[in-house]
Amino acid sequence: MMLRWVLFALLVGICASVGEEKNKTAKPPASLSRGWGDTIHWVKTYEDGLSKMEKSQKPLMVIHHQEDCPHSQALKKAFVADKTVQKMAREGFIMLNVVEETGDTNLALDGYYVPRTVFVDPSKAVRNDITGRYDHLFAYGPEDMGILADNMRKAKVLLKAEL
């Protein structure tokens, strides 16, 4: 009987030490930026973005992307490298980047594709008048940072005009 208790205690000790080792080697949780700009405050969910947008009266910018998409990765690299876009994102917008669809079909006005960037105003209207230059209206490429910056300015101007 005593041997059973000793074996039980030994087994518990081994399991506990394995758990501690896993905790030491576990990666920290991924940043909400997902590499899109660590100086930008990113919200976790679309619902969080809508809530913060209503309180702040800043527009919400939603970037849909995939980690394994070369177009998304190229856009991310250009987005991070553009100081003007980074500053506007940091100061003038509620920012959300998502790799999973939100479930809100309004965010996919012309389809589910990535990368796709949409602007939502504080009335919760997705701005279908702020688009890129492609057949997929809300697509931007790495060469489109000037267009994206112009559209960010447009989103801010439209918001001020409507308030």
Sequence and secondary structure as in RCSB ss.txt:
>XXXX:A:sequence
MMLRWVLFALLVGICASVGEEKNKTAKPPASLSRGWGDTIHWVKTYEDGLSKMEKSQKPLMVIHHQEDCPHSQAL
KKAFVADKTVQKMAREGFIMLNVVEETGDTNLALDGYYVPRTVFVDPSKAVRNDITGRYDHLFAYGPEDMGILAD
NMRKAKVLLKAEL
>XXXX:A:secstr
 HHHHHHHHHHHHHHHHHHHHHHHHS     TTTTS TTS B SSHHHHHHHHHHHT  EEEEE  TT HHHHHH
HHHHHH HHHHHHHHHH EEEEESS  S GGGGTT S SSEEEEE TTS B TTS  SSSSTT   GGGHHHHHH
HHHHHHHHHHHH 
